[in-house]
Every structure is written in structure tokens, then in C-alpha cells.
Amino acid sequence: MSFVSKTSSLQAYNMLLFRKAVHPEFFGIEGRRRIEHGDYEFEAWIFKGGHAVRFQHDGHCVCEVVTDQSEQVPDRGLVGTFPCAGEKDHEEKISDNLLYLTTIQTETLTDHLYLGTYKEMLQHGRDGNSLMSVWTDEFGKANLSLLDIQRYRTEVHIQAYHLRSDCGLVLRSQSMFQTEPEEIDLLVADVDD
């Protein structure tokens, strides 16, 4: 009987942050969603075990990629690489008018808790019209990647969940791209009394 470490997938996961678009050819895209709203454009891709999102505003582009295959993604435009294990927060001011925030949390669950969480998240994804990638591994165990996206007037919120059966991994990330309104100079007229 061979023993496989329950941290193998967890240790492979990274969040990559780019200040340029990343081409979809590096991922096996299974779902896509695009939003144009006001002066920003947003695109999300889901694939087995990961996701990529791109946000463009005022000539600036930022791209977030979560994957366990980061060595396959080119590093041109890469701002940072963040291992996903544990809990992490990151804030990046992309420009005077664009802010990126993210938080990453991981946990490893027993087989029973993993299966319950998987079923709950699968139903959540179906009910919420989420972007999803659902697959079974070579042992017939269920895996899931899911993206929830909320669009607002000046921001986009993304909740991502990646569930991997090989180690009972539940990886959650919450990210936000926010355009900050430019300061408006108000002209105040002096009125003679």
C-alpha cells in the first residue's frame, strides 16, 4: 500500500498577479464570462483546478490566475506569486484609479467533510449560475472549480472555490477590482451679500 501526502495539490497552488493580459492558450478553458460596464471591462475563465480573471480600466490591465500549474504560465508582466497554502491577504494599487484586493484561505478536510462540502458547493454553483468545472480524478473522486462574479458600478467581486479530492483541499479566494472615482474639482462661486 502506498501513502500519498495529503498536501500535494495544496503545495502546488499559487496565485499569480499580472499587470498585463494572459492569453487563454495556457489554460484548458471550460467556461468564460465577459462583462463590459461603464469604463471597465472584465473577463473570467474557469478550468480544471483553477481560474483566470482579467480587469481593464483606463488603459491599465490586471490579471489574477490561480493554478496548480504555475510553471506553465509565462512570467512576462508578472507582479507577484503568492503560495495559496494557509491564509493570505494582498492589496495592490494598480493606478490612481484602480485598486486590487484579494484574500486566500485553504483548508484540508476529511473525506466525509470534503464530500459534504463538494455537494453543497456544486448545488450553490448550479443555483447561482456560477462558472464551473466539474471532473473526476483517476480514482473516480469528485473535484470542482467554481467562480461567482458580482458586478457593481465601480467594482467587480469574485469568489473562487477550488475543491481537490486528492488531499481534501478547499481553496477559497475573494478578490475585488475597484475603480476609484477621480477627484472632481468643484467650482464654488462667491456670492456678494
C-alpha positions as CSV (number, residue, x, y, z in Angstrom):
1,M,0.0,0.0,0.0
2,S,1.4,3.4,-1.0
3,F,0.8,6.5,1.0
4,V,0.3,9.8,-0.9
5,S,0.8,13.0,1.0
6,K,-2.5,14.9,1.6
7,T,-0.8,18.2,0.9
8,S,0.4,17.5,-2.7
9,S,-2.2,19.7,-4.5
10,L,-2.2,22.3,-1.8
11,Q,1.5,22.9,-2.0
12,A,1.3,23.2,-5.8
13,Y,-1.2,26.0,-5.8
14,N,-0.2,29.6,-6.4
15,M,-2.0,32.9,-7.1
16,L,-0.2,34.9,-9.9
17,L,-0.8,38.6,-10.4
18,F,0.0,40.2,-13.7
19,R,-0.1,43.8,-15.0
20,K,-1.0,42.6,-18.4
21,A,-3.4,40.2,-20.1
22,V,-2.5,36.5,-20.0
23,H,-3.5,34.6,-23.1
24,P,-6.1,31.8,-22.7
25,E,-4.0,29.3,-24.6
26,F,-2.2,28.5,-21.4
27,F,-5.3,27.0,-19.8
28,G,-7.8,24.4,-20.8
29,I,-10.7,26.8,-20.6
30,E,-14.1,25.2,-19.8
31,G,-16.2,28.3,-19.2
32,R,-16.0,32.0,-19.8
33,R,-17.8,35.2,-18.8
34,R,-17.2,38.7,-20.0
35,I,-18.6,42.0,-18.7
36,E,-18.4,45.5,-20.1
37,H,-19.7,48.1,-17.8
38,G,-19.2,51.8,-17.9
39,D,-15.4,52.4,-18.3
40,Y,-14.2,48.9,-17.3
41,E,-14.0,45.5,-18.9
42,F,-13.8,42.2,-17.1
43,E,-13.3,38.6,-18.3
44,A,-13.2,35.4,-16.3
45,W,-12.2,31.9,-17.3
46,I,-12.6,28.6,-15.4
47,F,-10.6,25.5,-16.0
48,K,-9.9,22.2,-14.1
49,G,-8.4,23.2,-10.8
50,G,-8.0,26.9,-11.5
51,H,-9.2,30.2,-12.8
52,A,-8.0,33.4,-14.5
53,V,-9.7,36.8,-14.4
54,R,-8.8,40.0,-16.3
55,F,-9.8,43.5,-15.4
56,Q,-9.1,46.6,-17.6
57,H,-9.8,50.2,-16.8
58,D,-8.4,53.5,-18.1
59,G,-5.6,51.9,-20.1
60,H,-4.5,49.6,-17.2
61,C,-4.8,45.8,-17.1
62,V,-4.5,43.4,-14.2
63,C,-4.9,39.7,-14.3
64,E,-5.3,37.1,-11.5
65,V,-4.5,33.5,-12.1
66,V,-5.0,30.7,-9.5
67,T,-3.5,27.4,-10.6
68,D,-1.5,24.3,-9.5
69,Q,0.4,24.5,-12.8
70,S,2.1,27.9,-12.5
71,E,5.3,26.7,-14.2
72,Q,3.3,26.6,-17.5
73,V,2.3,30.2,-17.3
74,P,4.7,32.8,-18.8
75,D,6.2,35.3,-16.4
76,R,6.0,38.4,-18.6
77,G,4.2,41.1,-16.8
78,L,4.2,39.1,-13.5
79,V,3.9,41.3,-10.4
80,G,3.8,38.7,-7.8
81,T,3.4,35.0,-7.0
82,F,1.6,34.0,-3.8
83,P,1.5,30.4,-2.5
84,C,-2.1,29.6,-1.6
85,A,-1.4,27.4,1.5
86,G,-2.8,29.0,4.7
87,E,-4.3,32.4,4.9
88,K,-3.1,35.5,2.9
89,D,-4.3,39.0,2.1
90,H,-2.9,41.2,-0.6
91,E,-3.6,44.7,-1.8
92,E,-2.2,46.3,-4.9
93,K,-2.7,49.8,-6.2
94,I,-2.5,49.4,-9.9
95,S,-3.0,53.0,-10.7
96,D,-4.5,56.2,-9.2
97,N,-7.9,54.9,-10.2
98,L,-7.6,51.1,-9.9
99,L,-7.3,49.0,-6.7
100,Y,-7.0,45.2,-6.4
101,L,-7.6,43.3,-3.2
102,T,-7.6,39.6,-2.5
103,T,-7.7,37.2,0.3
104,I,-6.8,33.5,0.1
105,Q,-7.8,30.7,2.5
106,T,-7.1,27.0,2.4
107,E,-8.1,24.0,4.4
108,T,-7.8,20.3,4.1
109,L,-10.9,18.2,5.1
110,T,-11.5,14.6,5.9
111,D,-13.1,12.6,3.1
112,H,-16.5,12.8,4.7
113,L,-16.4,16.6,5.2
114,Y,-14.9,17.1,1.7
115,L,-17.7,15.2,0.1
116,G,-20.4,17.2,2.0
117,T,-18.7,20.5,1.1
118,Y,-18.4,19.4,-2.6
119,K,-22.1,18.6,-2.8
120,E,-23.0,21.9,-1.1
121,M,-20.7,23.9,-3.4
122,L,-21.9,22.1,-6.5
123,Q,-25.6,23.0,-5.6
124,H,-24.5,26.6,-4.9
125,G,-22.9,26.8,-8.3
126,R,-25.9,25.4,-10.1
127,D,-28.3,27.7,-8.2
128,G,-26.2,30.8,-8.7
129,N,-25.4,30.3,-12.4
130,S,-21.7,30.2,-11.5
131,L,-18.8,29.3,-13.9
132,M,-17.9,25.7,-13.0
133,S,-15.6,23.0,-14.0
134,V,-16.6,19.6,-12.6
135,W,-14.4,16.4,-13.1
136,T,-13.4,13.2,-11.5
137,D,-9.8,12.2,-10.9
138,E,-8.2,8.8,-11.9
139,F,-9.7,7.3,-8.7
140,G,-13.2,8.4,-9.6
141,K,-13.4,11.1,-6.9
142,A,-15.2,14.4,-7.5
143,N,-13.4,17.7,-8.0
144,L,-14.8,21.2,-8.6
145,S,-13.7,24.7,-9.6
146,L,-16.3,27.4,-9.2
147,L,-16.4,31.2,-9.8
148,D,-19.1,33.6,-8.5
149,I,-18.9,37.1,-10.0
150,Q,-20.8,40.2,-8.9
151,R,-20.7,43.3,-10.9
152,Y,-21.2,46.8,-9.4
153,R,-21.0,50.3,-10.8
154,T,-17.3,50.8,-9.9
155,E,-16.1,47.3,-9.0
156,V,-16.2,43.6,-9.6
157,H,-16.2,41.0,-6.8
158,I,-15.0,37.4,-7.4
159,Q,-15.4,34.4,-5.1
160,A,-13.5,31.4,-6.2
161,Y,-13.6,27.9,-4.8
162,H,-11.3,25.0,-5.9
163,L,-12.0,21.6,-4.3
164,R,-9.5,18.8,-4.9
165,S,-10.3,15.3,-3.7
166,D,-6.7,14.0,-3.7
167,C,-6.0,15.9,-0.5
168,G,-9.4,17.1,0.7
169,L,-8.4,20.6,-0.4
170,V,-10.8,23.5,-0.3
171,L,-9.2,26.7,-1.6
172,R,-11.2,29.9,-1.3
173,S,-10.3,33.3,-2.7
174,Q,-12.2,36.5,-2.7
175,S,-10.9,39.3,-4.9
176,M,-12.1,42.8,-5.8
177,F,-11.2,45.1,-8.6
178,Q,-12.3,48.6,-7.7
179,T,-12.2,51.8,-9.8
180,E,-11.9,54.8,-7.6
181,P,-13.7,57.9,-8.8
182,E,-11.4,60.6,-9.9
183,E,-11.5,63.7,-7.7
184,I,-13.8,66.3,-9.1
185,D,-12.9,69.9,-8.8
186,L,-15.9,71.8,-7.8
187,L,-16.1,75.4,-8.7
188,V,-17.7,77.4,-6.0
189,A,-18.9,80.9,-6.9
190,D,-18.6,83.6,-4.4
191,V,-21.8,85.4,-3.9
192,D,-21.7,89.1,-2.9
193,D,-24.0,89.8,0.0
